[in-house]
């Protein structure tokens, strides 16, 4: 490794000149930014700015018309969702997208699916269960129990998630993403609709995940206090375009950002 | 008070993940198995085995099959009758073409052939969902009925158009054909259904079952987590069809003996199995058994009571049966959409406290 590379933090993901449109509507216009390994990167912007679309592009759910994505050195124009998942990108959703009929434990276990041995969990061993499949289940259950302990949700282990309050559902969803041991974790409004205490808990979990597991995090959030406190760097989108990119302090004082949020007199 | 897990601690994840984690449940199941294996065979008569126990067991298996697809994986299917017909025809063709082949292997192979047919008809599930998929599977039902009726090869060119199961032995005991003993057929069904039901339970409680339920509950999130929707759905279609096919093969060989495929496995059978899992409980193994027992036993009980005891005409009883089933299905959809299995669960939760108020 050369001296220059050692000084420059490693980039885990960069999006370059991404343009995404649905018919005549342009959701994202020529946006580029990068995410460095180990940082917490916030994506902010007013409603309809294209933040969630950006996350959907990153984990392969939307396919951009132009531009390319570089993830861990591999350049792609687009990828499939399960390829992104296999590559180490996990995410949570703006509207909780848990498997409502399953228990907390089963939901978090689904997050382990890509880590499980293909043969041991294939049809024939799974029909017999005792033997390879059970060994595999117990091995992954141990990891899932660590996630459950980390998120302090031991008491609701066997509760179907449909019966849980919203704040806990968000936490279970974070658990499901963490169970995949991702390199890059995408959080879409993890604190939306929470009360102050739940928000503080969630902030603590986000910081702890970043600290303890060294996971890189990209998060969308509307609560400016949370964004300014948590994130290392912030990218601001408005009407599908990038209007600012930098540290929280830079962004806070950026005139474009102030105009976008407060409106500007014409 | 008597039914609670207090004091039963689990020291390993294996114990925590057991099928029946509570000791009272283990005793209950052991008691049911003892009765099924050692009491019923000596108590029952020909009518009891042939009209009640054998069809309940066979339809339980078909209900498990449909429950895997509809209850666990969320893909609605109306082709159950058609797939049972595939199983029955496959069983007939295999056993007449290879008379020496062990009957157990014939049954399993019939399931495998049905699984392949099911796989084929599962392909549209990639693009269509819900009612539209139900209509596509309905097409399977009608196409398969037509095919088995039209192509005489499937009936070995029998002029009557029926397929008749020849007598076959398992380990020296005659289990099919007119000369076979009903009790032997019952015991064979019982063992076969228990083994296959355990395999199904193992599937749905493990990683494969989780992938099915993930697709059922939120297919987009499942895909973003790394499940492949198409492969997962196709696996559900083929496993489901395997069970339905084996049930069809058993219905021909161990229950009916001789059938005209298009009539014995028509659209009514598809609906009947669908009602079984709705009334029994979607996404529940026990619900499959309860639903099958309910749907098979209700008409028998109704007929016995109305015709035998109250002196109504048989036709009246039949009409009342239709009304009763219609009413029951509407009631279940409104009052308890999760079926008998859910009622049982509520009862268990209540039993934990009984007889104390809290």
Interface residues (C-beta under 8 A of the other chain):
Chain A: X59 X61 X81 X82 X84 X85 X86 X90 X91 X93 X97 X98 X99 X100 X101 X102 X106 X109 X110 X111 X113 X114 X116 X121 X123 X126 X127 X128 X129 X133 X134 X136 X137 X138 X141 X142 X176 X180
Chain B: X12 X13 X14 X17 X199 X202 X203 X205 X206 X207 X208 X210 X211 X213 X214 X216 X217 X218 X220 X221 X222 X223 X224 X225 X226 X227 X228 X235 X239 X283
